[in-house]
Amino acid sequence: MILVNNVRRCIGLFLILAFAGSISWWSSKEESSVSSHVQSEVIKLVPLFHVDPSFINDIIINPVIEPTLANSLSAVYSKSKEVGVDFAVVVTDGDDDEYGDGTATHVAVFHINEEKIAGLRIICNSDTGPLVIAGAWTQ
């Protein structure tokens, strides 16, 4: 009788741990695909801005950040051309500690030769959804 109760407890514990583990795995996989989506979309912003600067009005959450976003994208483009090296984009989850207010889901930082050039606070909740820029800055 005691052995049967111990086996039931172990099976119950195993099922709970397996369920929790599968949720954790699914969640991390889902977040990773959103971050990859954000990175691929952010990489496109600099060349798009160079061709048509007015497009940024469609991707900002508040018109007040338009000049700062324009300066950020221009700085990345200019520095990249100046040194003759492509820029890299590093995306992290969450909002920026220094510039953020907690509304952004991701932060993308532009790097050229390991130097931070500019950053964007981004809201994007799915790996197919649009990006909305909630803030920008230059280093």
Phi and psi in degrees as a GROMACS rama.xvg file:
@    title "Ramachandran Plot"
@    xaxis  label "Phi"
@    yaxis  label "Psi"
@TYPE xy
-65.1281  -39.6944  ILE-2
-62.5974  -40.7106  LEU-3
-64.0774  -42.4568  VAL-4
-63.7728  -40.7483  ASN-5
-65.4036  -39.6604  ASN-6
-64.5969  -43.5488  VAL-7
-60.5279  -44.1876  ARG-8
-61.2745  -44.269  ARG-9
-64.3581  -42.085  CYS-10
-64.6679  -43.8968  ILE-11
-60.7608  -45.3445  GLY-12
-62.6242  -43.3245  LEU-13
-60.4037  -44.2819  PHE-14
-63.1385  -42.1065  LEU-15
-63.4545  -46.2206  ILE-16
-64.2092  -40.1358  LEU-17
-64.264  -41.9553  ALA-18
-64.4752  -46.1536  PHE-19
-63.0792  -40.7962  ALA-20
-64.3741  -39.9649  GLY-21
-68.1858  -36.8825  SER-22
-65.0395  -43.3404  ILE-23
-61.8554  -44.8207  SER-24
-62.2301  -46.3757  TRP-25
-62.0504  -43.1566  TRP-26
-62.4823  -45.4069  SER-27
-67.9043  -36.6163  SER-28
-64.0972  -43.0185  LYS-29
-64.4886  -45.5089  GLU-30
-64.9994  -36.9421  GLU-31
-63.561  -39.504  SER-32
-70.8674  -32.8228  SER-33
-66.9562  -43.7206  VAL-34
-62.2737  -39.4714  SER-35
-64.6296  -41.1433  SER-36
-61.6175  -45.9885  HIS-37
-59.1734  -46.4183  VAL-38
-61.2194  -45.2955  GLN-39
-65.5115  -34.92  SER-40
-73.5519  -38.3436  GLU-41
-65.9322  -37.936  VAL-42
-57.8611  -31.4997  ILE-43
-76.5681  -18.3441  LYS-44
-64.3385  -41.9775  LEU-45
-63.2208  -51.8224  VAL-46
-64.6494  -35.6767  PRO-47
-63.3406  -41.7978  LEU-48
-64.3946  -39.2441  PHE-49
-62.7326  -36.927  HIS-50
-78.0228  -43.5801  VAL-51
-144.923  90.6163  ASP-52
-60.184  -23.9761  PRO-53
-71.1949  -15.334  SER-54
-62.8895  -23.9301  PHE-55
-65.7367  -21.2848  ILE-56
-63.727  -22.6117  ASN-57
-85.1974  -11.5895  ASP-58
-119.085  6.90437  ILE-59
-101.242  147.722  ILE-60
-80.8297  -26.9001  ILE-61
-144.259  128.472  ASN-62
-59.7191  -19.3158  PRO-63
-65.2327  -23.56  VAL-64
-89.034  -3.52405  ILE-65
-55.552  -47.9129  GLU-66
-63.9658  -37.6427  PRO-67
-68.1994  -41.2485  THR-68
-63.9244  -43.2111  LEU-69
-60.5669  -43.949  ALA-70
-63.1559  -39.4161  ASN-71
-64.4191  -49.431  SER-72
-66.1432  -37.0782  LEU-73
-64.5778  -41.3103  SER-74
-61.9686  -41.8924  ALA-75
-64.7264  -45.972  VAL-76
-61.3563  -48.113  TYR-77
-62.6794  -46.3826  SER-78
-64.9082  -39.4476  LYS-79
-62.3659  -44.3619  SER-80
-68.6054  -39.0705  LYS-81
-60.9407  -45.3995  GLU-82
-93.6301  -8.34295  VAL-83
70.5007  31.7781  GLY-84
-131.059  141.838  VAL-85
-69.233  154.227  ASP-86
-88.6808  158.505  PHE-87
-118.442  154.231  ALA-88
-122.612  126.03  VAL-89
-111.383  122.512  VAL-90
-109.22  133.138  VAL-91
-125.324  154.58  THR-92
-78.8246  151.177  ASP-93
90.0306  -175.396  GLY-94
-99.3383  163.435  ASP-95
-75.66  133.813  ASP-96
-65.5573  -37.3474  ASP-97
-84.0064  -44.4542  GLU-98
-103.422  -11.2204  TYR-99
-89.6995  164.47  GLY-100
-124.288  9.8997  ASP-101
95.8979  -3.39893  GLY-102
-85.7613  -24.5555  THR-103
-76.6687  144.9  ALA-104
-94.251  -21.2348  THR-105
-145.9  156.604  HIS-106
-124.888  131.191  VAL-107
-116.647  127.306  ALA-108
-117.872  129.286  VAL-109
-86.0958  130.75  PHE-110
-123.117  142.282  HIS-111
-132.63  120.517  ILE-112
52.0377  47.4238  ASN-113
69.3796  0.366109  GLU-114
-95.4845  130.452  GLU-115
-74.3669  128.729  LYS-116
-106.31  -45.5914  ILE-117
-158.648  166.36  ALA-118
-143.575  157.252  GLY-119
-130.712  138.554  LEU-120
-97.1489  124.899  ARG-121
-125.232  144.149  ILE-122
-113.551  118.246  ILE-123
-155.879  123.208  CYS-124
-108.811  -1.9888  ASN-125
-147.662  162.477  SER-126
-79.091  3.30596  ASP-127
-124.932  -5.80774  THR-128
-78.7806  163.946  GLY-129
-75.0729  157.584  PRO-130
-91.5493  142.72  LEU-131
-125.874  128.208  VAL-132
-87.8455  123.097  ILE-133
-102.485  -10.3977  ALA-134
-177.829  161.565  GLY-135
-152.519  156.989  ALA-136
-156.922  161.37  TRP-137
-118.032  151.558  THR-138
